[in-house]
């Protein structure tokens, strides 16, 4: 007697089922939102190109996925500043700072936060923040930031004091605070004090051509009109 063995037909259908599952997985993966790391990268590229609407969209998606993403908050703060929305900028930057207050990125966040407060016209809050940063961190950049915004507020004496503190806390081989102080004095029209600051920088870096050129420009005789102005000011 002859028997015929019949096997189930699922062997052929199994690969087809696996392909269907794989196709569904690929489709589902294509529909998922990009991770925040990619969204932030695209947003930063858009910010660099000044395409703030595109950056806004990417960052809104990122923050929707993770409201505590410090870098997305920081970038959104920059976007809001560019859009002249300082209050919204401040809110995002405050979140970023609360999450990154002892990190290499902290000074950048504080710079943007100070700009937001300045644009907002919140001078009292700005002064408190600037002073708190100098007290907490005490780095040259903290004093540069303070001096910059005090100058914008018209507090010349306070700005000068901040620049001098930056000189004191900087490395002895760093010409930066002296150069910034020279810029400050030149902005006030104080050529003598600017010259002194540049000469101090030159003592640190005697072969720096930029310093030499700036000193030379200050040595150029002022125009007769400038002389008349100076005489008018100093004459009792």
Sine and cosine of phi, psi and omega as CSV:
sin_phi,cos_phi,sin_psi,cos_psi,sin_omega,cos_omega
0.00,0.00,0.66,-0.75,-0.06,-1.00
-0.95,-0.31,0.79,-0.62,0.00,-1.00
-0.94,-0.35,0.66,-0.76,0.04,-1.00
-0.95,-0.30,0.84,-0.54,0.00,-1.00
-0.99,0.10,0.80,-0.60,0.04,-1.00
-0.93,-0.38,0.82,-0.57,-0.03,-1.00
-0.98,-0.21,0.47,-0.88,0.06,-1.00
-0.87,0.49,0.43,-0.90,-0.10,-1.00
-1.00,-0.08,0.22,0.98,-0.07,-1.00
-0.97,0.23,-0.23,0.97,-0.01,-1.00
-0.86,0.52,-0.68,0.73,-0.03,-1.00
-0.96,0.29,-0.56,0.83,-0.06,-1.00
-0.97,0.24,-0.40,0.92,-0.06,-1.00
-0.87,0.50,-0.76,0.65,0.03,-1.00
-0.86,0.50,-0.59,0.80,0.02,-1.00
-0.90,0.44,-0.66,0.75,0.01,-1.00
-0.90,0.44,-0.66,0.75,0.02,-1.00
-0.89,0.45,-0.64,0.77,0.04,-1.00
-0.91,0.42,-0.60,0.80,0.02,-1.00
-0.91,0.41,-0.68,0.73,0.03,-1.00
-0.89,0.45,-0.67,0.74,0.00,-1.00
-0.89,0.45,-0.65,0.76,0.01,-1.00
-0.90,0.44,-0.65,0.76,0.03,-1.00
-0.90,0.43,-0.63,0.78,0.00,-1.00
-0.91,0.42,-0.66,0.76,0.02,-1.00
-0.91,0.41,-0.67,0.74,0.01,-1.00
-0.89,0.46,-0.70,0.71,0.00,-1.00
-0.90,0.44,-0.63,0.78,0.02,-1.00
-0.90,0.44,-0.59,0.81,0.01,-1.00
-0.93,0.37,-0.38,0.93,-0.04,-1.00
-1.00,0.01,-0.21,0.98,-0.02,-1.00
-0.96,0.26,0.44,-0.90,0.01,-1.00
-0.95,0.30,0.51,-0.86,0.03,-1.00
-0.90,0.43,0.52,-0.85,0.05,-1.00
-0.91,0.41,0.37,-0.93,-0.06,-1.00
-0.87,0.50,-0.54,0.84,-0.01,-1.00
-0.88,0.48,-0.63,0.78,0.02,-1.00
-0.96,0.27,-0.67,0.74,0.01,-1.00
-0.87,0.49,-0.67,0.74,0.01,-1.00
-0.91,0.42,-0.63,0.77,0.01,-1.00
-0.88,0.47,-0.72,0.70,0.03,-1.00
-0.90,0.43,-0.62,0.78,0.00,-1.00
-0.91,0.42,-0.66,0.75,0.00,-1.00
-0.90,0.43,-0.65,0.76,0.05,-1.00
-0.88,0.48,-0.65,0.76,0.02,-1.00
-0.92,0.40,-0.63,0.77,0.04,-1.00
-0.89,0.46,-0.69,0.72,0.01,-1.00
-0.88,0.47,-0.50,0.87,0.03,-1.00
-1.00,-0.01,0.04,1.00,-0.04,-1.00
0.88,0.47,0.52,0.86,0.08,-1.00
-0.99,-0.14,0.98,0.21,-0.20,-0.98
-0.96,0.28,-0.47,0.88,0.04,-1.00
-0.92,0.40,-0.69,0.73,0.04,-1.00
-0.90,0.43,-0.68,0.74,0.03,-1.00
-0.89,0.46,-0.67,0.74,0.02,-1.00
-0.83,0.56,-0.72,0.69,-0.03,-1.00
-0.89,0.45,-0.70,0.71,0.00,-1.00
-0.90,0.44,-0.68,0.73,-0.06,-1.00
-0.95,0.30,-0.57,0.82,0.06,-1.00
-0.88,0.48,-0.64,0.77,0.06,-1.00
-0.91,0.42,-0.69,0.72,-0.01,-1.00
-0.88,0.47,-0.69,0.73,-0.02,-1.00
-0.95,0.31,-0.45,0.89,0.11,-0.99
-0.91,0.41,-0.53,0.85,0.03,-1.00
-0.99,0.15,-0.55,0.83,-0.02,-1.00
-0.48,-0.88,1.00,-0.05,-0.01,-1.00
-0.88,0.48,-0.34,0.94,-0.02,-1.00
-0.99,-0.11,0.30,0.95,0.06,-1.00
-0.96,0.27,0.96,-0.28,-0.13,-0.99
-0.90,0.43,-0.64,0.77,-0.06,-1.00
-0.95,0.32,-0.60,0.80,0.07,-1.00
-0.90,0.43,-0.62,0.78,0.06,-1.00
-0.91,0.42,-0.66,0.75,0.02,-1.00
-0.89,0.45,-0.74,0.67,0.01,-1.00
-0.89,0.46,-0.63,0.78,0.03,-1.00
-0.91,0.42,-0.56,0.83,0.09,-1.00
-0.87,0.49,-0.67,0.74,0.04,-1.00
-0.90,0.43,-0.64,0.77,0.03,-1.00
-0.90,0.44,-0.71,0.71,-0.01,-1.00
-0.91,0.42,-0.57,0.82,0.08,-1.00
-0.90,0.44,-0.70,0.72,0.01,-1.00
-0.91,0.42,-0.49,0.87,0.03,-1.00
-1.00,0.06,0.08,1.00,0.00,-1.00
0.86,0.51,0.71,0.70,0.08,-1.00
-0.84,-0.54,0.95,0.33,-0.16,-0.99
-0.90,0.43,-0.55,0.84,0.00,-1.00
-0.90,0.43,-0.73,0.68,0.05,-1.00
-0.89,0.46,-0.63,0.78,0.03,-1.00
-0.87,0.50,-0.72,0.70,-0.03,-1.00
-0.87,0.49,-0.66,0.75,-0.02,-1.00
-0.88,0.48,-0.69,0.72,0.02,-1.00
-0.93,0.37,-0.64,0.77,-0.04,-1.00
-0.94,0.34,-0.54,0.84,0.07,-1.00
-0.91,0.41,-0.61,0.80,0.08,-1.00
-0.90,0.44,-0.72,0.69,0.00,-1.00
-0.86,0.51,-0.69,0.73,-0.02,-1.00
-0.92,0.39,-0.62,0.79,0.00,-1.00
-0.90,0.44,-0.43,0.91,-0.01,-1.00
-0.99,-0.13,-0.24,0.97,-0.06,-1.00
-0.62,-0.78,0.92,0.39,-0.06,-1.00
-0.97,-0.23,0.04,1.00,0.04,-1.00
-0.60,-0.80,0.75,0.66,-0.13,-0.99
-0.70,-0.71,0.23,-0.97,0.02,-1.00
-0.85,0.52,-0.44,0.90,-0.03,-1.00
-0.99,0.14,-0.19,0.98,-0.10,-1.00
-0.82,0.57,-0.73,0.69,-0.01,-1.00
-0.86,0.50,-0.61,0.79,0.03,-1.00
-0.90,0.44,-0.67,0.74,0.02,-1.00
-0.89,0.45,-0.68,0.73,-0.01,-1.00
-0.91,0.41,-0.61,0.80,0.07,-1.00
-0.85,0.52,-0.74,0.67,-0.02,-1.00
-0.92,0.39,-0.62,0.79,0.01,-1.00
-0.91,0.42,-0.65,0.76,0.06,-1.00
-0.89,0.46,-0.65,0.76,0.03,-1.00
-0.89,0.45,-0.66,0.75,0.01,-1.00
-0.89,0.45,-0.70,0.71,0.01,-1.00
-0.90,0.43,-0.61,0.79,0.03,-1.00
-0.91,0.42,-0.73,0.69,0.02,-1.00
-0.89,0.46,-0.55,0.84,-0.01,-1.00
-0.96,0.29,-0.33,0.94,-0.06,-1.00
0.99,0.15,0.28,0.96,-0.01,-1.00
-1.00,0.02,0.93,0.36,-0.13,-0.99
-0.90,0.43,-0.61,0.79,-0.01,-1.00
-0.91,0.42,-0.70,0.71,0.05,-1.00
-0.90,0.44,-0.61,0.79,0.01,-1.00
-0.90,0.44,-0.72,0.70,0.00,-1.00
-0.87,0.49,-0.66,0.75,0.01,-1.00
-0.90,0.44,-0.69,0.72,-0.01,-1.00
-0.90,0.43,-0.69,0.72,-0.01,-1.00
-0.89,0.46,-0.70,0.72,0.00,-1.00
-0.92,0.39,-0.64,0.77,0.01,-1.00
-0.88,0.47,-0.62,0.79,0.00,-1.00
-0.92,0.39,-0.65,0.76,0.02,-1.00
-0.93,0.38,-0.58,0.81,0.01,-1.00
-0.95,0.32,-0.63,0.78,-0.08,-1.00
-0.98,0.18,-0.69,0.73,-0.10,-0.99
-0.97,-0.26,-0.68,0.74,0.09,-1.00
0.89,0.45,0.45,0.89,0.01,-1.00
-1.00,-0.02,0.37,-0.93,0.01,-1.00
-0.78,0.63,-0.65,0.76,-0.04,-1.00
-0.89,0.46,-0.53,0.85,0.03,-1.00
-0.91,0.41,-0.62,0.79,0.03,-1.00
-0.97,0.24,-0.55,0.83,0.09,-1.00
-0.88,0.48,-0.70,0.71,0.00,-1.00
-0.87,0.50,-0.72,0.69,0.00,-1.00
-0.88,0.47,-0.70,0.72,-0.02,-1.00
-0.90,0.43,-0.64,0.76,-0.02,-1.00
-0.86,0.50,-0.74,0.68,-0.08,-1.00
-0.99,0.16,-0.46,0.89,0.13,-0.99
-0.92,0.40,-0.60,0.80,0.08,-1.00
-0.88,0.47,-0.70,0.72,0.02,-1.00
-0.89,0.46,-0.49,0.87,0.02,-1.00
-0.99,0.10,-0.11,0.99,0.00,-1.00
1.00,0.04,0.17,0.99,0.02,-1.00
-1.00,0.00,0.99,0.14,-0.07,-1.00
-0.91,0.41,-0.68,0.74,-0.02,-1.00
-0.90,0.43,-0.67,0.74,0.02,-1.00
-0.90,0.43,-0.63,0.78,0.03,-1.00
-0.91,0.42,-0.69,0.73,0.02,-1.00
-0.87,0.49,-0.70,0.72,0.01,-1.00
-0.88,0.47,-0.62,0.78,0.00,-1.00
-0.92,0.39,-0.66,0.75,0.04,-1.00
-0.89,0.45,-0.64,0.77,0.01,-1.00
-0.92,0.40,-0.57,0.82,0.08,-1.00
-0.92,0.39,-0.58,0.81,0.05,-1.00
-0.88,0.47,-0.63,0.78,0.06,-1.00
-0.87,0.50,-0.67,0.74,-0.08,-1.00
-0.93,0.36,-0.56,0.83,-0.07,-1.00
-1.00,-0.08,-0.10,1.00,-0.01,-1.00
-0.99,0.17,0.30,-0.96,0.12,-0.99
-0.90,0.44,0.53,-0.85,-0.06,-1.00
-0.93,0.38,-0.33,0.94,0.00,-1.00
-0.99,-0.16,0.25,0.97,-0.03,-1.00
-0.98,-0.21,0.87,-0.49,-0.01,-1.00
-1.00,0.08,-0.20,0.98,-0.12,-0.99
-0.81,0.58,-0.76,0.65,-0.04,-1.00
-0.89,0.46,-0.57,0.82,0.02,-1.00
-0.93,0.36,-0.62,0.78,0.03,-1.00
-0.92,0.39,-0.66,0.75,0.04,-1.00
-0.92,0.40,-0.59,0.80,0.04,-1.00
-0.92,0.39,-0.63,0.78,0.06,-1.00
-0.89,0.45,-0.68,0.74,0.06,-1.00
-0.85,0.52,-0.69,0.72,-0.02,-1.00
-0.88,0.48,-0.75,0.67,-0.02,-1.00
-0.91,0.42,-0.64,0.77,0.02,-1.00
-0.90,0.44,-0.60,0.80,0.05,-1.00
-0.89,0.46,-0.47,0.88,0.05,-1.00
-1.00,0.06,-0.14,0.99,-0.06,-1.00
0.99,0.13,0.22,0.98,-0.01,-1.00
-1.00,-0.02,1.00,0.07,-0.08,-1.00
-0.93,0.38,-0.57,0.82,-0.04,-1.00
-0.91,0.41,-0.75,0.66,0.00,-1.00
-0.92,0.40,-0.58,0.82,0.06,-1.00
-0.89,0.45,-0.66,0.75,0.03,-1.00
-0.88,0.48,-0.69,0.73,0.01,-1.00
-0.87,0.49,-0.71,0.71,-0.01,-1.00
-0.89,0.46,-0.66,0.75,0.02,-1.00
-0.92,0.38,-0.60,0.80,0.04,-1.00
-0.91,0.41,-0.58,0.81,0.07,-1.00
-0.91,0.41,-0.62,0.78,0.06,-1.00
-0.91,0.41,-0.62,0.79,-0.01,-1.00
-0.92,0.39,-0.52,0.85,0.06,-1.00
-0.90,0.43,-0.51,0.86,0.02,-1.00
-0.98,0.19,-0.65,0.76,-0.06,-1.00
-0.75,-0.66,0.98,0.18,-0.14,-0.99
-0.92,0.39,-0.29,0.96,-0.05,-1.00
-0.96,-0.26,0.25,0.97,0.00,-1.00
-0.98,0.21,0.90,-0.43,-0.09,-1.00
-0.94,0.34,-0.55,0.84,0.01,-1.00
-0.89,0.46,-0.68,0.73,0.02,-1.00
-0.89,0.45,-0.71,0.71,-0.01,-1.00
-0.87,0.49,-0.67,0.75,0.00,-1.00
-0.91,0.41,-0.62,0.78,0.01,-1.00
-0.93,0.36,-0.63,0.78,0.07,-1.00
-0.89,0.46,-0.69,0.73,0.00,-1.00
-0.88,0.47,-0.64,0.77,0.00,-1.00
-0.92,0.40,-0.51,0.86,0.03,-1.00
-0.97,0.23,-0.39,0.92,0.01,-1.00
-0.99,0.17,-0.25,0.97,0.02,-1.00
-0.90,0.45,0.69,-0.72,-0.03,-1.00
-0.88,0.47,0.72,-0.70,0.06,-1.00
-0.92,0.40,0.37,-0.93,0.00,-1.00
-0.93,0.37,0.36,-0.93,0.05,-1.00
-0.81,0.58,-0.61,0.80,0.02,-1.00
-0.89,0.46,-0.65,0.76,0.03,-1.00
-0.91,0.41,-0.63,0.77,0.03,-1.00
-0.87,0.49,-0.69,0.72,-0.01,-1.00
-0.89,0.46,-0.62,0.78,0.01,-1.00
-0.90,0.43,-0.69,0.72,-0.02,-1.00
-0.89,0.45,-0.68,0.73,0.01,-1.00
-0.89,0.46,-0.62,0.78,-0.01,-1.00
-0.90,0.44,-0.60,0.80,-0.04,-1.00
-0.95,0.31,-0.66,0.75,-0.12,-0.99
-1.00,0.03,-0.24,0.97,-0.01,-1.00
-0.95,0.31,0.79,-0.62,0.00,-1.00
-0.87,0.49,0.00,0.00,0.00,0.00
